[in-house]
Amino acid sequence: MIDRLSILALKIYHTREEARRTSATAEHRSRNVERLALLEQQREDLAGCLDVFWSEVLGGKRRFKLYRQMKMYNDPELNPAVYGRG
């Protein structure tokens, strides 16, 4: 969710710039004003979901699952460049 929120922040920033760009046509600015409203609604929805999720984590209803790292690039048995086939 946080990754999507960061992507939405970038889209909102650039769409807002296009909606305000004076060198663009009125049609282009209008289209971006509409798009901006949709992006802001998406951000509100997703931020609301994150708030609910975090409240559930803090309340003990949800938890994070631990995933172990399984990196292969430094393992001499798995990386051909390390075990000599590269």
VENNORPE-V156660 format. One record per backbone hydrogen bond with DSSP energy under -1.0 kcal/mol. CO is the residue of the C=O (numbers start at 1). NH is the residue of the N-H. E is the energy in kcal/mol with one decimal. If there is no record, write none. Layout:
co=<CO & CO>
nh=<NH & NH>
e=<E & E>
This chain:
co=<1 & 2 & 3 & 4 & 5 & 6 & 7 & 8 & 9 & 10 & 11 & 12 & 13 & 14 & 15 & 16 & 21 & 25 & 26 & 27 & 28 & 29 & 30 & 31 & 32 & 33 & 34 & 35 & 36 & 37 & 38 & 39 & 40 & 41 & 42 & 43 & 44 & 45 & 46 & 47 & 48 & 49 & 50 & 51 & 52 & 53 & 54 & 55 & 56 & 56 & 57 & 72 & 75 & 75 & 79 & 79 & 80>
nh=<5 & 6 & 7 & 8 & 9 & 10 & 11 & 12 & 13 & 14 & 15 & 16 & 17 & 18 & 19 & 20 & 24 & 29 & 30 & 31 & 32 & 33 & 34 & 35 & 36 & 37 & 38 & 39 & 40 & 41 & 42 & 43 & 44 & 45 & 46 & 47 & 48 & 49 & 50 & 51 & 52 & 53 & 54 & 55 & 56 & 57 & 58 & 59 & 61 & 62 & 60 & 75 & 78 & 79 & 82 & 83 & 85>
e=<-2.5 & -2.2 & -2.1 & -2.7 & -2.2 & -1.7 & -2.4 & -3.0 & -2.3 & -2.4 & -2.6 & -2.6 & -1.9 & -2.0 & -2.3 & -1.2 & -1.2 & -2.4 & -2.6 & -2.5 & -1.9 & -1.9 & -2.1 & -2.2 & -2.5 & -1.8 & -1.7 & -2.6 & -2.6 & -1.8 & -2.4 & -2.3 & -2.2 & -2.6 & -2.7 & -2.8 & -2.1 & -2.0 & -2.3 & -2.3 & -2.3 & -2.7 & -2.9 & -2.3 & -2.2 & -2.2 & -2.8 & -2.0 & -2.0 & -1.6 & -1.3 & -1.1 & -1.5 & -2.2 & -1.1 & -2.5 & -1.8>
